[in-house]
Amino acid sequence: MRIYPSTCLRETSTVQRALRPLLFCLFTCLLAVAFSACEIISEPLPPLPDDNPLDPENPEYAAPTVTVTNLELDQILAMDSLDVLLEGNAEGMTFSYSLDGGEWTAYSPEALIALRYLNEGPHSLDILARYSTGDEMDAPLRIDFEVDAVKGPALWLRNKYVEVSPGEEFQVELILEETDNAAMLMNHIQFDADILTFVSMGSADYEGSQVISLNKMISDNTIEAYVASSLLNPAGESSHAVYSLTFRAKTAGQSTIRLLENELRTADNAMIPLQNSGICRVSCN
């Protein structure tokens, strides 16, 4: 059968006429949906609730604070270590601290401060707290305490713990604790010669008293020291530095400096019994 073009055009026009109402209806519906969406978007968003406790603009905002839950003020400790438990006033807080005016630690969520190898005597611990938003305490919380772990008569080394880098020099002091009438001291100091080098020994200031101070190496890792004075422990002082030792770190590693074979005598050569707490731990890295 032959199909003539005029016949196809007539049929196409008929279909288009039939679809026009349907297309018009669909177009009208799409316009209605579009205008409705525009009205929804144009409406202003409702204000955020003003109940964020960490927002400084909140009328009920409270600045960050920290409390220590396990210590009393001006506490005296009978040991050279201390665990400090912290509690902030909000969730997700971080803490930083400084001991005896030293460097501040990086902020951490750890709520336990572990202090080890504390020297005898008074200490101060400053603590800061910070919200997760970055808001920080205006001033640190200060905790004062005292360490009285060495019972005399005794010898101990200050500092009990040292951190150094290779090539760096550092000092430790020999402290005489709670002794009477001491005039002569002889002892040995042992160290790790693979990590440390002995540099020098210096005697303490005895306010004009004549002091004899001698030292010699009796092996590659042991120093023999001798100190004599009219009075090694001045009146009114429960502890006094007898001498200082300077070392240089050679290489990275962990080491100790120890007091051995201590002999303390009076001016009439009577022996004074001693407790030995003389260990200094050195971390070289």
KASULMO-V747783 format. One record per residue. SS is DSSP state (h for helix, s for strand, l for the rest). Layout:
ss
SS
SS
This chain:
ss
l
l
l
l
h
h
h
h
h
h
h
h
h
h
h
h
h
h
h
h
h
h
h
h
h
h
h
h
h
h
h
h
h
h
h
h
h
h
h
h
h
h
l
l
l
l
l
l
l
l
l
l
l
l
l
l
l
l
l
l
l
l
l
l
l
s
s
s
l
l
l
l
l
l
s
s
s
l
l
l
l
s
s
s
s
s
s
s
l
l
l
l
l
s
s
s
s
s
s
l
l
l
l
l
l
l
l
s
l
l
l
s
s
s
s
l
l
l
l
l
s
s
s
s
s
s
s
s
s
s
l
l
l
l
l
s
l
l
l
l
s
s
s
s
s
s
s
l
l
l
l
l
l
s
s
s
s
s
l
l
s
s
s
s
l
l
l
l
s
s
s
s
s
s
s
s
s
l
l
l
l
s
s
s
s
s
s
s
s
s
s
l
l
l
l
s
s
s
s
s
s
s
s
l
l
l
l
l
l
l
s
s
s
s
s
s
s
s
s
l
l
s
s
s
s
s
s
s
s
l
l
l
l
l
l
l
l
l
s
s
s
s
s
s
s
s
s
s
s
l
l
l
s
s
s
s
s
s
s
s
s
s
s
s
s
s
l
l
l
l
s
s
l
l
s
s
s
l
s
s
s
s
s
s
l
